[in-house]
Amino acid sequence: MSRAALDDPPASVAWRYAVMNFGLTVPAQASSFLLLYYVDGQKLSPTLAATVMACFAVYNAIDNPVIGYLSDRSRSRQGRRIPFIRYGALPSLLGFALMFNAPFSGATEPWALVAYFAATWWLWETAGTALGTGYLALLPEMFRTYAQRTGVAWRMNAVQVVGLLVGLALPPVLAARFGWGVTAAAFAVVSGVAIYSGVGALRERPEAQQAQSLPLLPALRATFSNRSFLTVVLAQTMRFVTTGTLAAGMGFYVKYTLGAPEGTTTTLLLATAFVVAGASLWPWRALVASRFGARTTLMLAFAVTAISVSLLAVVDSVAGVWPVTAAFGVGLGGMILMGDVIMADVIDEDEVRTGERREGMYFGLSGLITTLSGALTSLAFGWVSRGYGYDPTLDVQPASVAEGFRVFMTAVPIAGAALALLLLAFYPLHGQRLADVRRTLAERRAA
């Protein structure tokens, strides 16, 4: 590919890169049904299943920065990132398919099933982290200007929304007809097609391989001393607290606060948020991000989110939740659009400081830190549910439970959004400082 094509990738390259995100998203979302498969289907003890998943949550937090660091230091004729994608996709998808094709029963061979679960999860998780790290690390390298990055971001996140719906809505339906094994295998094949359809469009810049890489400890110090990174990644953690609260609490809110059946209603409400988020990506990019930049756009998105969920404090019917969920989806669209874009700015600033492109380390550590959002959401749920008297063993809950889940669905996400806004107020990489970083990089690349 010519230098001009590298500097200004055509729209076809942006779309091929974006479509790959479908192949990453579908298995990640379908893995939400692993507990259902192993506990309800394969009869594994819930305690053993939960133990395996807890261990791998810790493993996932560790392997993200380690693999990111290794990708930064890799050197090959194919590049630093492309081999992680090319050779990580197949074992990752194989591991995903095997997880849902267990040959053991938890009733008769529990430890064999635990060992199989752990081994296939390790394969899926490790190879999948290599695949995802390589994929995200190429975004700021392939798409260097703010316009290019927002252009590919709305495409890849629109594709991601489709993947979210497919990965969350279709598995139970298909599994009921064809079984979990066939369903997982089919998802793996479709995901593989999406990923490998874009591999040929991936490009790396030769100069990125020529730079020396920092040793591990200096690399960690350089990353954690970066104020821009710390403010952004903590704000992103609050984003996942906000969205995690909606996903975890909507069923309880519908059932206990509004007194309505929660099954299909909850699914449709959450789907509404995702669909609206996908539909709002392009307007966010065209009408807001192109005028105000990454920091201001992200702050506006958090503000929209906080305002929308505050309305759940007064809504008293399912009909009233629909417009609130749609408004939340608008805010979510802005948050997911700018997440990778603003991180690319941070990586550009790091190049000015260190002379290196360290996308792997930054996206890896970001993955480690943002996983804390799940723990924060769970702690908030436990505190609120206990404080307001929720007891799942009771046939009839006390009246205070209705108010408790209303508090959970409003106070927690509002606090998360408010903290994100405070963090972004101290985010230094905007205005003249960001302009200076971009100018410095442009001068270095032109030299």
C-alpha positions, 0 to 999 in steps of 0.5 A: 500500500502506498504512503498516501493510502496509509495516510488516508485510508479509503472508506472501504478499509474503514468498513472492513476494519469495522466489520471485524468488530462483529466477530469479536463482539458476538462470542464475547456476548454469547459467553454470558450464557456459560453459567446457564449452559454449565449449571443448568445444562451440564449439571455442574455445581454452581459453586464450582462454576462460579469458582472457575469464572472468578479465577478467570476474571482475575486471569483476564485482568492480568493477561490484558496488560501482559499481552498488550506489552508483548504486542508492543515488543513484537517484531516480524515481517508481518508487523507487530499487531497483525500476527496476533490477529491472524493467528489468535482468531482461530484458536480463540473461536475454537475455544469458544465453540468447544466451551459449549460442547462439553463431553462430561456431565457435572452429575457424574464427572464434575471434576472432569467437567471443571477441567474441560471448562477451565482448559477451553476457557483458557484457550478462548480467553488467552487467544481472544485477548491477543486478537482483541489487543491486536485489533484495537492497537491498530486503530490509532496506527491505521487511522491517524487523524481525528476525522479518520478515527471518528469515522471508523469509530462510528462504523465499528460501534454500529457493527458492534451494536448489531453484534450485541443484539445477535450475541445476546438475543439469538443464543437462547432461541437457537439453542432451544432448537439446535442445541448449544453445541451447534449454536456455538459452532455456528457463531464461531464460523460466522465470527471467523468470516467477519474477522478474516474478511478484514485481515487483508485490509490491515496495514502497519507502518514500518517505522513503528517496528523500528523504534526501541521498546521500553522494558516492562517496569519503565513502560508501566511507570510511563503509563501510570504517570500519564495523567491523560491516561488515568483520567480517561481510563477512570472515566471509562470505568464509570461508563461501564458502571453506568451501563452495567447498572442499567443491564443488571438492574432493569429486570428488578426495576421492572418487576419490583418497582413498576410491578410488571412482568420482567422477562420480555419487557426487560429484553426489549427495553435493553434492546431499545437502548442498544438500537438507539445507541447504534442509530445515534453514532453517526449524528454524534460524529457529524453534529457534535464530535466534529465541532467540539472534539473528543473531551467535550463530546464525551462530557456531553454524552455523560451529561445526557446519560445522567439526565435520562436516568434521573427520570427513572426516579419519577416514572411509574409505568413501563410505558414511561420507561421506553422514552427514558431508555431511548434517551439513555441510548443516545448518551450511550452512543456518544460514550461508545463512539468516543472511547477508543478515539480519546484513547488514541489521543492519549497514545499520540501524546505518549509517542511525543513523550517516549518516542514509541507507539505503545497501543498494546500497553495502553489498551491492555491496562485499560482493559485491566482497570475497566474490569473493576466496573463489574465489581463496583456495580455488584457492590452497589447492588448488594449494598442497595438490595440489602439496605432496602430489605430485598430477600430472594427467598421471600414470596412477597418482598417488603414495600421498601424494595420498590424504592430500593431498586429505584435508587439503584437505577438512578443514584448509582449511574448518576454518581458514575456519570458525575464522577466521569464528568469531574475526571474529564474536567481535569483531563489535560489533553484538549485545546492548545495542548492537544493541538501541540501534540498533533503538530509535533507528530505531524512534523516528526512524520514529515521529517 
